[in-house]
Amino acid sequence: MKHERRQQQAGHGHLAEHPKEKHGVHVIAETLDQAGDTIGSRKEFRGHVTAGAALLRPDGRVLTIEHRALRKWLLPGGHVEDSDTTLVDAALRELAEETGISLDQVEPDSGLPLHVDVHAIPANDAKGEPEHLHFDFRYLFRTTADTVELQEEEVTAYSWQFADTLTAEPLRSRLMAAARP
């Protein structure tokens, strides 16, 4: 996958919608200038792109998963693979892999990220990974599904949470707005 152009396009479109996230997108752009296409590789330890799925049901609940390695409740998502043609594809693939929710049960909301989050990932000595940044492009999807089959190698539990119970801003506010009829 040619990451450079796609990440630049996603970043510019996202900034038009969410100009307050300029700093995070700037960090991504700086890393992209240094790393080029390797920004999509999980072995790029200056920072690399990941994709996440905010899966929203009509009742206003959002799917969260408990990540085994990080021991945190997160949105489904993960690393971009060479077979992914877009970040939306990566988010959908990760959603299906981690939750067993099939793609025919999911409807993308738009091609633009709902949120772009830049966050540090702690070092993992067992994997030989130093501390590094994840540039997480989170996309909104809608579903009426409620049955989940977890990928137990990476995920230990799941929960459908009302958007207003999430604590991370601005993700919480954006999901609350998306949940309104």
HUHU-V60327 format. One record per backbone hydrogen bond with DSSP energy under -1.0 kcal/mol. NH is the residue of the N-H (numbers start at 0). CO is the residue of the C=O. E is the energy in kcal/mol with one decimal. If there is no record, write none. Layout:
nh,co,e
NH,CO,E
NH,CO,E
This chain:
nh,co,e
2,0,-1.2
6,2,-3.1
7,3,-2.1
8,4,-2.5
9,5,-2.6
10,6,-2.7
11,7,-2.5
12,8,-2.4
13,9,-2.2
14,10,-2.3
15,11,-1.7
16,12,-1.2
17,13,-2.7
20,17,-2.0
21,18,-1.2
24,20,-2.1
25,21,-2.4
26,22,-2.2
27,23,-1.9
28,24,-2.6
29,25,-2.6
30,26,-2.1
31,27,-2.7
32,28,-2.3
33,29,-1.5
34,30,-3.4
35,31,-2.6
37,34,-1.6
38,35,-1.9
39,36,-1.4
40,37,-1.9
43,40,-2.0
44,42,-1.0
47,132,-1.9
48,38,-2.8
49,134,-2.4
50,77,-2.7
51,136,-2.5
52,75,-3.0
53,138,-3.3
55,140,-2.9
56,60,-2.7
59,56,-2.2
61,160,-3.8
62,54,-1.9
63,158,-2.8
64,73,-3.3
65,156,-2.6
66,71,-3.1
67,153,-3.4
70,66,-2.0
73,64,-3.2
77,50,-2.4
83,80,-1.6
89,85,-1.8
90,86,-2.5
91,87,-2.5
92,88,-2.7
93,89,-2.6
94,90,-2.3
95,91,-2.5
96,92,-2.8
97,93,-2.8
98,94,-2.0
99,95,-2.2
104,101,-2.1
105,102,-1.5
106,141,-2.7
108,139,-2.5
113,137,-3.0
114,137,-1.5
116,135,-2.6
118,133,-2.0
120,131,-3.5
123,128,-2.8
128,123,-2.5
131,120,-1.8
133,118,-2.8
134,47,-2.6
135,116,-3.0
136,49,-2.5
137,114,-3.1
138,51,-2.7
140,53,-2.7
141,106,-2.7
142,55,-2.0
148,98,-3.5
150,97,-1.7
151,149,-1.1
153,150,-1.6
154,150,-2.4
155,65,-2.7
158,63,-2.3
160,61,-3.0
162,59,-1.8
164,161,-2.4
165,162,-1.4
171,167,-2.8
173,169,-2.3
174,170,-2.5
175,171,-2.4
176,172,-2.3
177,173,-2.0
178,174,-1.7
